[in-house]
């Protein structure tokens, strides 16, 4: 399958991908995709990403069991970011939290 939309991967062949809960709108995680991860996500109905540290594809939930069932995939206005709307079957974060975004920052967190 060739990606027919003008997806703008970075110089490393990757594009940021944000996963969002389709019902609540909560942002679940941010990861990266290469063309193959995007192709697999679009054709399988489950989220696939590319691990920059391991330099390999990974199927979200293959070790944790918390897969993301994809309902919609969008690209932004510049075609350089992907938005995956779906439902997770369990906690998305490797810490066990439902979302990776659970650490709030405040102005007092800024150091002089």
MOKA-V634058 format. One line per field, one symbol per residue. ss: DSSP state (A for helix, B for strand, O for the rest). phi: phi as a letter, one per 20 degrees, with the letter a starting at -180 (. if undefined). psi: psi as a letter, one per 40 degrees, with the letter a starting at -180 (. if undefined). Layout:
# MOKA-V634058
ss = ???
phi = ???
psi = ???
This chain:
# MOKA-V634058
ss = OOOOOOOOOOOOOOBBBBBBBOOOOOBBBBBBBOAAAAAAAAAAOBOBBBBOOOOBBBBOOOOOOOOBBBBBBBBOOOOOBBBBBBBBOOOOOOOOOOOOOOOOOOAAAOOO
phi = .efeefedfffemdbfcedcffeenffeacbccdffffffffeencfccdeffelbfbegnfdeneedfedbccdefemcbddddaceeageffenffcfdcdfdcgffeef
psi = hhheighgiadefihihhhhhdddehhdihaiiaddddddddddeihiihhddefiihhhedddegihhhdihiiidefeiihhhahieahdieeeidiegeghiideehi.
